[in-house]
Amino acid sequence: MTTAEILAEFPKLRALVVGDVCLDRWCRYDPSLAEPSRETGLPRVAVIQTETTPGAAGTIAANLAALGAGEICVLGVVGEDGFGYELERALSRIGIDSKLLVRAAGVPTFTYTKLIRHSNGVEDLPRIDFVSIAPLVPDIERRLIDTFRENAGRFDVILISDQAETETGGVVTAALRAEISMFAAANPKKIVWVDSRRRAEHFRHVIVKPNEAEALAAAQRVCGRKDYAALRKHTFAPLLIVTEGDRGVVVVDEQGETRVPAATTRQPVDICGAGDSFSAGASLALCVTGSPTTAAAFGNRVASITIMKPGTGTASPAEILALESI
């Protein structure tokens, strides 16, 4: 299939993104206004402009929307707080359905605040992250599992974003992970695509997509060495897809390993969110074509566009088609 033919199929697809749906707050500050607080004497960071976008699992959803997927829903937990309100508005602005979000009092909305110097657009101060470290209470976890069980079957592509780096507090708990694995085993023709920062080896029967560092760490935990084939076999994954930056992607299946080169780009502007944009593009392309290498090549093209944009950028069909003329 040509790139145009692949893109033409995307509006027919329904995608569900499950996991840690976050709010990204891009705050521009002016250091010339950093006068000390009258009460404490501490200098202030004077934010003069704020933009909000969906982050983490929301970044994947935003990329799906930009690529033209027909229906996009997110399933996660959002707090009954101001950040939760902002997150739902940010999702709505780009056409993402938030009706499956579980709203929970007392649970803070995952929020990442990036501080950017107004004069040059550089993020040069530490981020301020609002994260939850408390385990999900049983009622919220049950609502997540029930919502997944009741809705997953109607989607063509299901992407799992397990972004939490703490042992507890993330949405993709062991019980939800088991439910996802059972669904994937019972529906082998569905695209169930997992991106997990710290727990890739605990999923079963799904497509596992770590980056190189995550894959090496998971393989070390499984067998004590770099062995992508062993990691794939351990997880019963139909595919293990390892992104390796400018060296491209390694696709691992029963036949062995295949390297798919990265798309040619200039010096990247911002690699933040590159893996999420790859996952969005590659998972949709895999659903359309059934070819892992074609899907990986397509995902590489999407990522090559987004890394040339500041922040967590997205790629449009027009931008992807324009790459073919370069």
C-alpha positions in Angstrom: 0.0 0.0 0.0 1.1 3.6 -0.6 1.4 6.1 2.2 -1.7 7.9 0.8 -3.7 4.6 0.8 -2.7 3.9 4.4 -3.7 7.4 5.5 -7.0 7.1 3.7 -8.0 4.2 5.9 -7.3 6.0 9.2 -10.7 7.7 9.4 -12.4 4.3 9.5 -10.5 3.2 12.6 -11.6 3.5 16.3 -8.8 3.8 18.8 -8.8 3.5 22.6 -5.9 4.9 24.7 -5.7 3.4 28.2 -3.4 4.6 31.0 -1.9 7.6 32.6 -3.6 10.5 30.9 -1.8 13.7 32.1 -2.1 17.4 31.7 0.9 19.2 30.3 1.1 22.9 31.3 3.6 24.9 29.2 4.4 28.0 31.4 6.4 30.8 29.9 8.1 32.9 32.5 9.9 36.2 32.5 13.1 36.2 34.8 13.1 40.0 34.8 10.0 39.9 37.0 11.5 37.5 39.6 11.4 40.0 42.5 11.5 38.4 45.9 8.3 37.6 47.7 7.4 40.1 50.4 6.4 37.4 52.8 9.3 34.9 52.4 12.0 36.8 50.6 12.3 33.9 48.1 12.5 34.9 44.4 9.4 34.1 42.4 9.1 32.4 38.9 6.8 34.9 37.2 4.7 33.0 34.7 3.2 35.3 32.1 1.5 32.8 29.8 0.3 29.2 30.1 -0.8 26.7 27.4 -2.3 23.3 28.3 -2.2 20.1 26.2 -2.9 16.4 26.9 0.2 14.6 28.0 1.5 11.0 28.4 -1.4 8.8 27.2 -3.0 12.1 26.1 0.0 12.7 23.8 -0.7 9.4 22.0 -4.3 10.4 21.7 -3.4 13.8 20.3 -1.2 12.1 17.7 -4.0 9.8 16.7 -6.3 12.8 16.3 -3.8 14.6 14.1 -3.4 11.5 11.9 -7.1 11.4 11.3 -8.3 8.4 13.3 -12.1 8.2 13.1 -12.8 7.9 16.8 -10.5 8.3 19.8 -11.4 7.7 23.4 -9.2 7.8 26.5 -9.6 5.6 29.6 -7.8 6.6 32.8 -8.3 8.4 36.1 -8.8 12.2 36.4 -9.1 14.0 39.7 -12.1 16.2 40.6 -9.8 19.2 40.6 -8.9 22.2 38.5 -6.2 20.3 36.6 -8.8 17.6 35.7 -11.1 20.3 34.3 -8.3 21.7 32.2 -7.3 18.2 31.0 -10.9 17.4 29.8 -11.0 20.8 28.0 -7.6 20.1 26.4 -8.8 16.7 25.1 -12.1 18.2 23.9 -10.4 20.9 21.9 -8.7 18.3 19.6 -11.7 16.0 19.3 -10.8 13.3 21.9 -13.7 11.7 23.7 -13.2 11.7 27.5 -16.4 10.0 28.5 -14.6 6.8 29.6 -12.4 8.7 32.1 -13.0 7.7 35.7 -13.4 10.8 37.8 -12.3 10.3 41.4 -12.4 12.7 44.3 -9.2 12.8 46.3 -7.0 11.6 43.4 -4.8 14.3 42.0 -4.8 14.7 38.2 -1.3 13.8 36.8 0.0 17.2 35.8 3.4 18.2 34.4 4.3 21.9 34.5 7.2 22.9 32.2 8.8 26.3 32.8 10.0 27.9 29.6 12.0 31.2 29.4 9.8 33.6 27.5 12.7 35.3 25.7 14.1 32.2 23.9 11.5 29.5 24.3 13.9 27.2 26.2 12.8 25.0 29.1 15.5 25.8 31.5 14.1 25.4 35.0 13.1 22.1 36.8 9.6 20.8 36.0 7.0 20.9 38.6 5.1 17.5 38.5 1.9 16.7 40.4 1.9 12.9 40.7 0.1 10.3 42.8 2.0 7.7 44.8 -0.9 6.2 46.7 -2.3 2.9 45.3 -5.7 3.2 43.5 -8.5 2.4 45.9 -10.3 -0.8 45.0 -13.4 0.9 43.9 -11.6 3.1 41.3 -9.6 0.2 40.1 -12.7 -1.9 39.7 -14.4 0.9 37.7 -11.4 1.1 35.4 -11.4 -2.7 34.8 -15.2 -2.8 34.2 -15.0 0.1 31.8 -12.2 -1.5 29.9 -14.1 -4.9 29.8 -17.3 -3.3 28.6 -15.8 -1.1 25.9 -12.5 -2.6 24.5 -14.2 -4.9 22.0 -15.6 -2.1 19.8 -12.1 -0.6 19.1 -9.8 -1.5 16.3 -6.6 -0.3 18.1 -6.0 -0.3 21.8 -2.9 1.5 23.1 -1.7 1.2 26.7 0.4 4.0 28.1 1.9 2.8 31.4 4.0 6.0 32.1 4.1 6.0 35.9 7.6 5.6 37.2 6.6 5.0 40.8 5.7 1.5 42.1 2.1 2.7 42.9 -0.1 5.5 41.8 -0.3 4.7 38.1 -3.5 3.7 36.4 -2.2 0.5 34.9 -2.3 -1.6 38.0 -1.5 -5.4 38.1 -5.2 -6.2 38.0 -5.8 -3.9 35.0 -2.7 -5.3 33.3 -4.1 -8.8 33.8 -7.4 -7.8 32.2 -5.6 -6.3 29.2 -3.6 -9.4 28.8 -6.6 -11.7 28.9 -8.4 -9.5 26.4 -5.4 -9.6 24.0 -5.1 -13.4 24.3 -8.8 -13.8 23.6 -8.7 -11.3 20.6 -5.4 -12.1 18.8 -6.5 -10.1 15.7 -6.9 -6.9 17.7 -4.0 -4.5 17.8 -3.2 -4.2 21.6 -0.1 -2.0 21.8 1.8 -1.4 25.1 4.3 1.2 26.0 5.5 0.7 29.5 8.4 2.6 31.1 9.1 0.2 33.9 6.9 -2.9 33.6 7.1 -4.1 30.0 8.0 -7.7 31.0 4.8 -8.1 33.0 2.4 -7.8 30.1 1.3 -10.9 28.1 0.0 -11.5 24.6 0.3 -7.8 23.6 2.5 -5.9 21.2 5.3 -4.5 23.4 6.9 -1.3 22.3 9.7 -0.1 24.6 12.6 2.2 23.7 16.1 0.8 23.8 16.8 1.7 27.5 13.5 0.3 28.6 13.9 -2.9 26.5 17.5 -3.5 27.9 16.3 -3.0 31.5 13.3 -5.3 31.0 15.6 -8.0 29.4 18.0 -7.7 32.3 15.2 -8.3 34.7 13.9 -11.3 32.7 17.2 -13.1 31.8 20.1 -11.0 33.0 21.3 -10.0 29.5 20.4 -8.1 26.4 18.2 -10.5 24.6 15.2 -9.2 22.7 14.1 -12.6 21.5 14.0 -13.9 25.1 12.0 -10.8 26.2 9.5 -11.4 23.4 9.1 -15.0 24.3 8.7 -14.3 28.0 5.8 -11.9 27.3 4.2 -14.1 24.7 4.2 -11.0 22.5 3.3 -11.4 18.9 5.7 -8.5 18.3 8.4 -6.7 20.3 9.1 -3.3 18.7 12.2 -1.5 20.1 12.8 2.1 19.2 16.4 3.1 19.0 16.4 6.8 18.1 18.3 7.7 15.0 19.2 4.1 14.5 15.7 3.2 13.7 13.5 0.4 15.1 14.1 -3.3 15.8 11.1 -5.5 15.0 11.2 -8.9 16.8 8.9 -11.7 15.9 9.0 -15.5 15.8 11.3 -15.3 12.7 13.9 -13.1 14.4 14.9 -9.5 14.3 14.5 -7.0 11.5 15.9 -3.4 11.6 13.8 -0.7 10.1 16.0 2.5 9.5 15.0 5.8 10.9 13.6 8.4 8.6 16.2 11.0 7.6 15.9 14.2 9.5 17.8 17.3 10.4 19.0 18.0 13.9 16.0 17.3 16.2 14.4 20.3 17.8 12.7 18.3 20.7 12.5 14.6 21.0 9.9 14.8 23.8 7.0 12.6 22.8 8.7 10.9 19.9 7.9 7.5 21.2 4.3 8.4 21.6 4.0 9.8 18.0 5.7 6.6 16.7 3.2 4.4 18.6 0.2 6.3 17.3 1.4 6.1 13.7 2.8 2.6 13.7 -0.2 1.1 15.5 -2.7 2.6 13.0 -0.5 1.5 10.1 -0.2 -2.0 11.5 -4.0 -2.2 11.8 -4.4 -1.2 8.1 -1.5 -3.1 6.5 -0.8 -6.1 8.8 2.9 -5.6 8.1 5.1 -4.9 11.1 8.0 -3.5 9.0 5.7 -1.2 7.0 4.1 0.0 10.3 7.5 0.6 11.8 8.6 2.6 8.8 5.4 4.6 8.9 5.8 5.3 12.6 9.4 6.5 12.0 8.1 9.0 9.4 5.6 10.3 11.9 8.3 10.7 14.6 10.7 12.4 12.2 8.1 15.1 11.8 7.2 15.6 15.5 10.8 15.8 16.7 11.2 18.9 14.5 8.7 20.7 16.6 9.0 22.1 20.2 7.2 20.3 22.9 5.1 17.2 22.2 4.3 17.8 18.5 2.0 15.9 16.2 2.1 15.1 12.5 -0.7 15.7 10.0 -1.4 13.5 6.9 -0.3 16.5 4.7 3.1 16.6 6.5 3.6 12.9 6.1 2.8 13.0 2.4 5.1 15.9 1.9 8.0 13.8 3.2 7.8 11.6 0.1 8.6 14.6 -2.1 11.8 15.4 -0.2 
